[in-house]
């Protein structure tokens, strides 16, 4: 260009054709650029060139105006010349970064200004180019590098946030409104000592919620003791809960502490409390009221300081009406109720849960499964999941164990659960790889957009694909998110 005034049209030869004649096809529709230079000819040249690539480009001759425009419009990238009439380019850079630390800055500098460019990099510039450019394609390649870095940075930030949100409550996975409401309720009730009743179908993760309440409580340094009231014979459940004295019955050769003693100062989780018989319910009610109990065969009262969390997969109101559960005990344990939705009522969590279990069994089995086919995701979304999250985990475990590729396909699923037409799929003619990949991406994105009702931000969260990448893919695949809204 000369340093500033060589605006030869030869720089526009090919109009967007880069190295080895390849046409650049980056996601430009949602990438806003501001170019700052004191030479109006250069501004028009760059604006026209980048505009032909599909970028949204604004320009200004002034450093102060650049700061104002960034404040007004929030650009993704500012291409900044260091020599400006009203402000030093480094000052503009510092101000831009102070206003918006996420904005990327590409410095343009002339011969003999390399030291200044290095200083600019230390102040937060992403890259620099030395003028004159050999070709505007050099500028295009620099923008591509910055854009790829921004996408990577956004993806890393997203994944960190996802990990924090996903695993912060003892592996309770989900982003649906019903699950996030439960997250908030857990954080609210955890610091209290009130009894909690968790209702929900089998396999919904009631024990995980109980453990999360304990983990976020002041009792977290003490024990969390879980006992399944339906898995222990009625005749043994009392001794398991309260313990027994030596000689209390045949075989009691020494005293034994029960779960209430073991959980002292901590939390006891009574899973499936509706399975407890009425006689034992009376004794449990006394423990809740008086915070004391006696071992079987003993006369000494033992004080206990435990928080009780109970769960049930039955409707306790109906159990009370049928005289199978004591009304007074129901009132005692039902101080705070948490109702866990079945998996079929939180479909938007299914892809996230599926990939979580893939990751889990990859590590357990030493596998390297990278993805789940769109047909499998669609099958998961249409399945009833009577066994809820536990059933989904079992299905994914089976698929990870059975698949012979790095992707889970319908024929990897258990046949007794999914009646999918895998034979026809297996014998269908092979497509060219690029076409097969295109069809997969389109089916997958359409499935996610349908599930999120066309909300691209939510689709990004569910699929773990950065939002900018989703915009790029729906543009290339000619998908209109509006038709899903």
C-alpha positions as CSV (number, residue, x, y, z in Angstrom):
1,X,0.0,0.0,0.0
2,X,3.0,2.2,0.6
3,X,2.7,2.9,4.2
4,X,-0.7,4.6,3.8
5,X,-1.6,5.7,0.3
6,X,-1.1,2.8,-2.1
7,X,-4.6,1.6,-2.7
8,X,-4.0,-0.5,-5.8
9,X,-7.0,-2.3,-7.1
10,X,-4.8,-5.3,-7.6
11,X,-5.3,-6.0,-3.9
12,X,-8.9,-6.9,-4.7
13,X,-8.2,-9.3,-7.6
14,X,-10.0,-12.5,-6.9
15,X,-12.4,-10.8,-4.4
16,X,-12.2,-13.2,-1.5
17,X,-10.1,-15.9,-3.1
18,X,-7.3,-16.8,-0.8
19,X,-4.4,-19.3,-0.7
20,X,-4.4,-21.7,-3.6
21,X,-7.6,-20.3,-4.9
22,X,-9.7,-21.4,-2.0
23,X,-12.7,-19.2,-1.2
24,X,-13.0,-18.2,2.4
25,X,-16.3,-19.2,3.9
26,X,-16.1,-18.2,7.5
27,X,-19.2,-17.3,9.7
28,X,-19.3,-13.6,8.9
29,X,-23.0,-12.8,9.3
30,X,-22.7,-12.3,13.1
31,X,-19.2,-11.0,13.3
32,X,-19.0,-7.2,13.6
33,X,-15.8,-5.3,12.8
34,X,-14.7,-1.7,13.3
35,X,-11.8,-0.4,11.3
36,X,-9.9,2.7,12.7
37,X,-7.4,4.5,10.5
38,X,-6.7,8.2,9.6
39,X,-6.7,7.4,5.9
40,X,-10.2,7.4,4.4
41,X,-9.0,5.7,1.2
42,X,-7.7,2.7,3.2
43,X,-10.9,2.6,5.3
44,X,-13.0,2.4,2.1
45,X,-10.7,-0.2,0.6
46,X,-10.9,-2.5,3.7
47,X,-14.6,-1.9,4.2
48,X,-15.4,-2.9,0.6
49,X,-13.1,-5.9,0.7
50,X,-14.4,-7.3,4.0
51,X,-18.0,-6.4,3.1
52,X,-17.6,-8.6,0.0
53,X,-16.7,-11.5,2.4
54,X,-20.0,-10.9,4.2
55,X,-18.7,-9.1,7.3
56,X,-20.5,-6.3,9.0
57,X,-17.9,-3.4,8.8
58,X,-18.0,0.1,10.2
59,X,-15.2,2.6,10.0
60,X,-13.9,5.8,11.7
61,X,-11.0,8.2,11.3
62,X,-11.0,9.1,15.0
63,X,-9.7,7.3,18.1
64,X,-12.3,9.0,20.3
65,X,-15.1,8.1,17.9
66,X,-13.8,4.5,17.9
67,X,-14.3,4.3,21.7
68,X,-17.7,5.8,21.4
69,X,-18.8,3.4,18.6
70,X,-17.5,0.4,20.5
71,X,-19.5,1.6,23.6
72,X,-22.6,1.9,21.4
73,X,-22.4,-1.2,19.3
74,X,-20.1,-3.7,21.0
75,X,-17.9,-5.0,18.1
76,X,-16.3,-8.5,18.0
77,X,-13.1,-7.1,16.4
78,X,-11.5,-3.6,16.1
79,X,-8.8,-3.3,13.5
80,X,-6.8,-0.4,14.8
81,X,-4.0,1.7,13.3
82,X,-1.5,3.0,15.9
83,X,-1.1,6.4,14.3
84,X,-4.3,8.5,14.7
85,X,-4.8,12.3,14.6
86,X,-6.5,12.7,18.0
87,X,-5.3,9.8,20.3
88,X,-2.3,7.5,20.5
89,X,-3.3,4.1,19.3
90,X,-2.1,2.4,22.5
91,X,-4.4,4.7,24.5
92,X,-7.3,3.7,22.3
93,X,-6.4,0.1,22.9
94,X,-6.3,0.5,26.6
95,X,-9.6,2.3,26.7
96,X,-11.3,-0.3,24.4
97,X,-10.1,-3.1,26.7
98,X,-11.2,-1.3,29.8
99,X,-14.7,-0.7,28.3
100,X,-15.0,-4.3,27.0
101,X,-12.4,-6.9,27.8
102,X,-13.9,-9.4,25.4
103,X,-13.4,-7.2,22.3
104,X,-10.6,-8.5,20.0
105,X,-8.1,-5.9,18.6
106,X,-5.9,-6.3,15.5
107,X,-3.1,-3.7,15.4
108,X,-1.9,-2.3,12.1
109,X,1.6,-0.7,12.2
110,X,4.1,0.6,9.7
111,X,7.8,-0.1,9.2
112,X,9.9,0.6,12.2
113,X,7.0,0.3,14.7
114,X,7.5,-3.4,15.7
115,X,8.4,-2.4,19.3
116,X,5.2,-0.5,19.6
117,X,3.3,-3.5,18.2
118,X,4.9,-5.8,20.8
119,X,3.8,-3.3,23.5
120,X,0.3,-3.4,22.1
121,X,0.3,-7.2,22.4
122,X,1.2,-6.8,26.1
123,X,-1.7,-4.4,26.5
124,X,-4.2,-7.0,25.2
125,X,-4.1,-6.8,21.4
126,X,-4.7,-10.2,19.8
127,X,-2.4,-9.8,16.8
128,X,-0.7,-7.2,14.6
129,X,0.0,-6.7,10.9
130,X,2.8,-4.7,9.4
131,X,1.9,-2.3,6.6
132,X,2.0,-2.3,3.7
133,X,0.1,-5.6,3.2
134,X,1.3,-7.8,0.4
135,X,-2.4,-8.6,-0.1
136,X,-5.7,-8.0,1.7
137,X,-5.8,-11.8,2.0
138,X,-3.2,-11.4,4.7
139,X,-5.7,-9.3,6.6
140,X,-8.4,-11.9,6.0
141,X,-6.2,-14.7,7.3
142,X,-5.5,-12.6,10.5
143,X,-9.2,-12.1,11.0
144,X,-9.8,-15.9,10.6
145,X,-7.1,-16.6,13.3
146,X,-8.7,-14.2,15.7
147,X,-12.2,-15.5,15.0
148,X,-11.1,-19.1,15.6
149,X,-9.4,-18.0,18.8
150,X,-12.6,-16.2,20.0
151,X,-14.7,-19.3,19.2
152,X,-12.2,-21.5,21.2
153,X,-12.2,-19.1,24.1
154,X,-16.0,-18.9,24.1
155,X,-16.2,-22.7,24.0
156,X,-13.8,-23.0,26.9
157,X,-15.7,-20.5,28.9
158,X,-19.0,-22.2,28.1
159,X,-17.6,-25.6,29.1
160,X,-16.3,-24.3,32.4
161,X,-19.6,-22.7,33.2
162,X,-21.3,-26.0,32.1
163,X,-19.1,-28.0,34.4
164,X,-19.7,-25.7,37.3
165,X,-23.4,-25.7,36.8
166,X,-23.7,-29.4,35.9
167,X,-21.6,-30.9,38.7
168,X,-22.0,-28.4,41.5
169,X,-24.9,-30.4,43.0
170,X,-23.4,-33.9,43.3
171,X,-23.8,-35.0,39.7
172,X,-27.4,-33.9,39.4
173,X,-27.4,-33.2,35.6
174,X,-29.8,-30.8,33.9
175,X,-30.6,-27.4,32.5
176,X,-34.3,-27.7,32.3
177,X,-36.5,-25.2,34.2
178,X,-37.8,-28.0,36.5
179,X,-34.3,-29.1,37.4
180,X,-32.8,-25.6,37.9
181,X,-35.8,-24.8,40.2
182,X,-34.8,-27.8,42.2
183,X,-31.2,-26.6,42.3
184,X,-32.4,-23.3,43.8
185,X,-34.6,-25.1,46.3
186,X,-31.7,-27.3,47.4
187,X,-29.5,-24.3,48.0
188,X,-32.4,-22.6,50.0
189,X,-33.3,-25.6,52.3
190,X,-29.8,-27.1,52.7
191,X,-28.7,-24.7,55.6
192,X,-31.9,-25.5,57.6
193,X,-32.5,-28.5,59.9
194,X,-36.0,-29.1,58.7
195,X,-37.1,-32.6,57.5
196,X,-37.4,-32.9,53.7
197,X,-39.6,-35.2,51.7
198,X,-38.5,-36.0,48.2
199,X,-41.2,-37.4,45.9
200,X,-40.6,-38.9,42.5
201,X,-40.7,-42.0,40.3
202,X,-38.0,-44.7,40.7
203,X,-34.8,-43.8,38.9
204,X,-35.3,-40.0,39.0
205,X,-32.3,-39.4,41.3
206,X,-33.9,-38.8,44.7
207,X,-30.8,-40.0,46.6
208,X,-28.6,-37.6,44.6
209,X,-30.8,-34.7,45.7
210,X,-30.6,-35.9,49.4
211,X,-26.9,-36.1,49.1
212,X,-26.7,-32.6,47.6
213,X,-28.8,-31.2,50.5
214,X,-26.4,-32.8,53.0
215,X,-23.3,-31.6,51.1
216,X,-24.6,-28.0,51.1
217,X,-25.6,-28.1,54.8
218,X,-23.6,-27.3,57.9
219,X,-23.7,-31.1,58.6
220,X,-21.5,-31.9,55.6
221,X,-18.5,-32.8,57.7
222,X,-20.5,-35.5,59.4
223,X,-21.9,-38.7,57.9
224,X,-24.6,-39.1,55.3
225,X,-26.3,-42.5,55.9
226,X,-28.7,-43.9,53.3
227,X,-31.0,-46.8,54.0
228,X,-33.5,-48.3,51.6
229,X,-36.6,-49.2,53.7
230,X,-37.9,-51.4,50.9
231,X,-34.8,-53.5,50.5
232,X,-34.5,-54.7,54.1
233,X,-37.0,-57.2,55.6
234,X,-39.5,-55.6,58.0
235,X,-38.2,-57.8,60.8
236,X,-34.7,-56.5,60.4
237,X,-35.3,-52.8,59.6
238,X,-35.9,-51.7,63.2
239,X,-32.6,-53.2,64.3
240,X,-30.8,-51.6,61.4
241,X,-32.2,-48.2,62.3
242,X,-31.9,-48.3,66.1
243,X,-29.4,-51.1,66.8
244,X,-29.7,-53.7,69.6
245,X,-28.2,-54.7,72.9
246,X,-26.3,-57.9,73.5
247,X,-28.8,-60.8,74.2
248,X,-31.8,-58.9,72.8
249,X,-32.6,-61.9,70.6
250,X,-31.0,-65.1,69.4
251,X,-27.8,-64.3,67.6
252,X,-27.3,-60.9,69.2
253,X,-23.9,-61.9,70.7
254,X,-22.8,-58.3,71.0
255,X,-24.3,-54.9,71.0
256,X,-24.7,-53.1,67.6
257,X,-25.2,-49.4,66.9
258,X,-27.9,-48.6,64.4
259,X,-28.0,-46.0,61.6
260,X,-29.3,-43.3,63.8
261,X,-26.2,-43.5,66.0
262,X,-24.0,-43.8,63.0
263,X,-25.5,-40.6,61.5
264,X,-25.3,-38.5,64.7
265,X,-24.6,-34.9,63.8
266,X,-25.2,-35.8,60.2
267,X,-28.0,-36.8,57.9
268,X,-30.0,-39.9,57.5
269,X,-31.8,-40.6,54.3
270,X,-34.8,-43.0,54.5
271,X,-35.3,-44.1,50.9
272,X,-38.8,-45.4,50.0
273,X,-40.1,-44.6,53.5
274,X,-43.6,-45.7,52.4
275,X,-42.4,-49.3,52.6
276,X,-42.0,-49.0,56.4
277,X,-44.6,-50.8,58.4
278,X,-47.0,-49.0,60.7
279,X,-45.5,-50.2,64.0
280,X,-42.0,-48.9,63.0
281,X,-43.6,-45.7,61.8
282,X,-44.7,-45.0,65.4
283,X,-41.1,-45.4,66.7
284,X,-39.7,-43.2,64.0
285,X,-42.3,-40.5,64.9
286,X,-41.0,-40.6,68.5
287,X,-37.4,-40.1,67.3
288,X,-38.4,-37.1,65.3
289,X,-40.4,-35.6,68.1
290,X,-38.2,-36.3,71.1
291,X,-34.8,-36.8,69.3
292,X,-34.3,-39.9,71.4
293,X,-34.6,-43.7,70.9
294,X,-33.8,-47.0,72.5
295,X,-32.0,-49.9,71.1
296,X,-33.9,-53.2,70.7
297,X,-33.6,-55.0,74.1
298,X,-32.4,-51.9,75.8
299,X,-33.9,-49.5,78.4
300,X,-31.4,-46.6,78.1
301,X,-32.6,-43.6,76.0
302,X,-30.0,-42.5,73.5
303,X,-30.1,-38.9,72.2
304,X,-29.7,-38.3,68.5
305,X,-29.0,-35.2,66.5
306,X,-29.7,-36.1,62.9
307,X,-31.5,-34.4,60.0
308,X,-34.0,-36.7,58.4
309,X,-34.6,-36.7,54.6
310,X,-37.1,-39.2,53.3
311,X,-38.1,-40.2,49.8
312,X,-41.0,-42.1,48.2
313,X,-42.1,-43.2,44.8
314,X,-45.7,-43.4,46.0
315,X,-48.4,-40.8,46.6
316,X,-48.3,-40.5,50.4
317,X,-51.6,-38.6,50.4
318,X,-53.2,-41.7,49.0
319,X,-51.2,-44.0,51.3
320,X,-52.6,-42.0,54.3
321,X,-56.2,-42.3,53.0
322,X,-55.7,-46.1,52.6
323,X,-54.3,-46.3,56.2
324,X,-51.0,-47.6,55.0
325,X,-49.1,-44.6,56.3
326,X,-49.6,-42.6,59.5
327,X,-51.0,-39.2,59.0
328,X,-49.0,-37.7,62.0
329,X,-45.7,-39.1,60.6
330,X,-46.6,-37.7,57.2
331,X,-47.0,-34.2,58.6
332,X,-43.7,-34.5,60.4
333,X,-41.6,-35.5,57.4
334,X,-43.4,-33.3,54.9
335,X,-42.1,-30.0,56.2
336,X,-40.4,-29.3,52.9
337,X,-41.3,-31.2,49.8
338,X,-39.2,-31.6,46.7
339,X,-41.0,-33.2,43.7
340,X,-38.6,-34.6,41.1
341,X,-40.0,-34.7,37.6
342,X,-39.8,-37.9,35.5
343,X,-37.3,-37.8,32.6
344,X,-40.1,-37.6,30.0
345,X,-41.0,-34.2,31.5
346,X,-37.5,-32.8,31.1
347,X,-36.7,-33.7,27.6
348,X,-34.2,-30.9,27.1
349,X,-31.9,-32.6,29.6
350,X,-31.8,-35.9,27.7
351,X,-28.9,-34.9,25.3
352,X,-26.9,-33.5,28.2
353,X,-27.4,-36.6,30.3
354,X,-26.6,-38.8,27.4
355,X,-23.2,-37.2,26.8
356,X,-22.5,-37.2,30.6
357,X,-23.0,-41.0,30.7
358,X,-20.9,-41.5,27.5
359,X,-18.1,-39.6,29.3
360,X,-18.6,-41.7,32.4
361,X,-18.4,-45.0,30.6
362,X,-15.7,-43.9,28.3
363,X,-13.5,-43.5,31.4
364,X,-14.8,-46.7,33.0
365,X,-14.4,-48.9,29.9
366,X,-11.3,-47.2,28.4
367,X,-13.3,-46.2,25.3
368,X,-13.2,-43.1,23.1
369,X,-16.8,-42.5,22.0
370,X,-16.9,-39.0,20.7
371,X,-20.5,-38.5,19.6
372,X,-24.1,-39.8,19.5
373,X,-25.9,-39.9,16.1
374,X,-28.8,-37.7,15.5
375,X,-31.1,-40.7,15.0
376,X,-30.2,-42.0,18.5
377,X,-30.8,-38.6,20.1
378,X,-34.2,-38.4,18.3
379,X,-35.0,-41.9,19.5
380,X,-34.1,-40.9,23.0
381,X,-36.3,-37.8,22.8
382,X,-39.2,-40.0,21.7
383,X,-38.8,-42.7,24.2
384,X,-41.0,-42.8,27.3
385,X,-38.2,-43.6,29.8
386,X,-40.4,-45.4,32.4
387,X,-37.1,-46.1,34.3
388,X,-36.1,-42.5,34.1
389,X,-32.5,-41.4,34.4
390,X,-31.4,-44.8,35.7
391,X,-32.8,-46.4,32.5
392,X,-31.1,-43.9,30.3
393,X,-27.8,-44.6,32.0
394,X,-28.2,-48.3,31.5
395,X,-29.0,-47.8,27.8
396,X,-25.9,-45.6,27.3
397,X,-23.7,-48.0,29.2
398,X,-24.9,-50.8,26.9
399,X,-24.3,-48.6,23.8
400,X,-20.8,-47.6,24.9
401,X,-19.9,-51.3,25.6
402,X,-21.3,-52.5,22.2
403,X,-20.3,-49.9,19.7
404,X,-17.3,-50.6,17.4
405,X,-16.9,-47.0,16.3
406,X,-16.4,-43.6,17.9
407,X,-20.1,-42.7,17.5
408,X,-23.2,-44.4,18.9
409,X,-25.6,-45.5,16.2
410,X,-29.1,-47.0,16.5
411,X,-27.9,-50.6,16.1
412,X,-25.8,-50.1,19.2
413,X,-28.9,-49.7,21.4
414,X,-30.5,-52.6,23.2
415,X,-33.1,-54.2,20.9
416,X,-35.5,-54.9,23.7
417,X,-35.8,-51.2,24.4
418,X,-35.6,-49.6,21.0
419,X,-37.4,-51.1,18.0
420,X,-35.5,-49.2,15.4
421,X,-35.2,-50.2,11.8
422,X,-31.5,-50.8,11.9
423,X,-31.4,-53.4,9.2
424,X,-32.5,-51.0,6.6
425,X,-30.0,-48.4,7.8
426,X,-27.2,-51.0,7.7
427,X,-27.9,-52.0,4.1
428,X,-28.5,-48.5,2.8
429,X,-26.0,-47.3,0.1
430,X,-23.0,-45.5,1.5
431,X,-22.9,-41.8,1.0
432,X,-19.9,-39.7,0.3
433,X,-18.4,-38.6,3.6
434,X,-19.1,-34.9,3.1
435,X,-22.8,-35.6,2.3
436,X,-23.2,-38.0,5.2
437,X,-21.7,-35.4,7.5
438,X,-23.9,-32.7,6.1
439,X,-27.1,-34.8,6.6
440,X,-26.1,-35.7,10.1
441,X,-25.4,-32.1,11.1
442,X,-28.7,-31.0,9.5
443,X,-30.7,-33.7,11.3
444,X,-29.0,-33.1,14.6
445,X,-29.4,-29.3,14.5
446,X,-33.0,-29.5,13.4
447,X,-33.7,-31.9,16.3
448,X,-32.0,-29.6,18.8
449,X,-33.8,-26.5,17.4
450,X,-37.1,-28.3,17.5
451,X,-36.5,-29.3,21.1
452,X,-35.5,-25.7,22.1
453,X,-38.3,-24.1,20.0
454,X,-35.8,-22.3,17.7
455,X,-33.8,-20.7,20.6
456,X,-30.2,-20.7,19.3
457,X,-28.8,-19.8,22.7
458,X,-30.6,-22.7,24.4
459,X,-29.6,-25.0,21.5
460,X,-26.0,-24.0,22.2
461,X,-26.3,-24.9,25.9
462,X,-28.0,-28.3,25.2
463,X,-25.6,-29.4,22.4
464,X,-22.4,-27.8,23.9
465,X,-21.7,-26.2,20.4
466,X,-20.7,-22.6,20.7
467,X,-23.4,-20.3,19.5
468,X,-21.4,-18.7,16.7
469,X,-20.7,-22.2,15.3
470,X,-24.4,-22.9,15.4
471,X,-25.1,-19.7,13.4
472,X,-22.5,-20.7,10.9
473,X,-23.9,-24.2,10.5
474,X,-27.6,-23.2,10.1
475,X,-26.5,-20.7,7.5
476,X,-24.5,-23.3,5.5
477,X,-27.2,-25.9,5.9
478,X,-30.0,-23.4,5.1
479,X,-31.9,-24.0,8.3
480,X,-34.4,-21.4,9.4
481,X,-34.7,-21.4,13.2
482,X,-37.9,-19.3,13.0
483,X,-39.9,-22.3,11.7
484,X,-39.3,-24.1,15.0
485,X,-40.7,-21.2,17.1
